[in-house]
Amino acid sequence: MQQLSWSDDMMLRAEGPATPLQIQMLLIYDPSTAPGGRVTFKGILEELDARLHLAEVFRRRLTELPGGLHMPYWVDDPNFDLEYHVRHIGLPQPGDWRQLCIQVARLHARQIDLRRPPWEITVIEGLNAVPGVPKGSFAMALKLHHCAVDGMASVQMIAALHDLAADSPRPTAPDLPWQPAALPSTSELLSRTAVNAALYPLRAGRVVVSSAPKIVRSLWGMPGKVVGGLVSSVADGSRPSFPPKTRFNQTVSPHRVFEARFHDLADFKKIKACVPGSTINDVALAYVGGALREYLDGHGELPDEPLVAACPISLRDAGDESGKGNMLFGRLQGLGTDVADPLERLAAIAASTAESRSETEHSSRTQVLELVATLPTALLGVTAKAASVLPFSGPTVANTTVTNVPGPTVPIFFHGARLLRAAGLGPLIGGLNLCHVVASYDGTLSISATADRDALPDPARYAECMDHAFDELMAAAR
């Protein structure tokens, strides 16, 4: 058994019917590279079955302690049923991009059944009119609960499902067929809870003693400055302490919309080269800032103050391939929506993100996570849930989320079919009803938007704004 970390448990407790905390990957495949040029649903099930042993998340579920006394445990699911987790639908014809986006958004809005391993795959056939995608292609929508994996861990899960060549043999089967471990008894769970409770003061004291002084020194060295460049100076009052409230900062509904755009990574590198010291992620932030600027201005709602993005950052070490749980820290980043010139916007973003990439900042974040972990997750979860279910009237902390998920740099294949495109969908919480996922794969960068339907009733219009933001950056880079 493996117990949830405090961050995973908080995500579990913070979830509500209108705010399922799950992530999703939209994967589009060309079956022409598969044997015989076609892929069947039966073949997909067989391929998945042959790879279940490569990632333990596939066959483990949660077990709650009596009365919710402590964080749940991951256990083997004795009733694991692959066909429950893998579904099959077809798009109505002509099978275009908008129809695909609608189906993916509906899938994303539905809560995962946490009585089973918290993942689902929906195979979507009939992609016959998606621009840039061969007729007869299919998609897989892979949905996972955020308490099981973060963005980086989901990439590792994707790697377990794919090969580097269309004709690669299937992975070697385990020496012995999988047998679920026996479920823990109530007495065993209670005894583990008692031991953890007894050790809690010691663990908490050790973390506080070692981390708190370092965090205080780190903050002391940052006079007048707030995380991520949100406020450059408090003394002169040059900027407000909180970003302005927009249509994306209201109470969230249960309904979702989705859009995505795909660009050559080489074009983003060309734009990056125009602003020394900038990164691909800085260009993506400037892109999002440009799209939001045009969209809100078109609705007569563009604030004079710059909008701010919450940017989750993975704290996994480079060699960490455990795929277990979440290692995330959030920072706030201005999007330069008050700057019309795209390269000036990129330069301002690059200047404010430079410090966040330092080793000192990484160490401080890790210490903050350790310190927060000493708080009861029930308290953290209730606080997060309250922010989602109550009418959102408090100060706006951020206007959108922008998260970066780097993927494979070379083509990969599932059951012989080549993966053509990959895009991500993220969770929404009350008061933060627009999430952008930046995902890279094989020389292509996708930027996607997941939003509350009430906040973004016209996703096709927002997609046009995304295209225009990219065109502005490219024109300025020439």
Secondary structure, 3 states (H helix, E strand, C coil): CEECCHHHHHHHHHCECCECCEEEEEEEEEHHHCHHHCCCHHHHHHHHHCCHHHCHHHHEEEECCHHHCCCCEEEECCCCCHHHHEEEEECCCCCEHHHHHHHHHHHHHCCCCCCCCCEEEEEEEEECECCCCCCCEEEEEEEEECCCECHHHHHHHHHHHCECCCCCCCCCCCCCCCCCCCCCCHHHHHHHHHHHHHHHHHHHHHHHHHHHHHHHHHHHCCCCCCHHHCCCCCCCCCCCCCCCCCCCCCCCCCCEEEEEEEEEHHHHHHHHHCCCCCCHHHHHHHHHHHHHHHHHHHCCCCCCCCCEEEEEEECCCCCCCCCCECCEEEEEEECCCCCCCHHHHHHHHHHHHCHHHCHHHHHHHHHHHHHHCCCCHHHHHHHHHHHHHCCCCCCCCCCEEEEEEECCCCCCEECCEEEEEEEEECCCECCECEEEEEEEECCEEEEEEEEECCCCCCHHHHHHHHHHHHHHHHHHHC
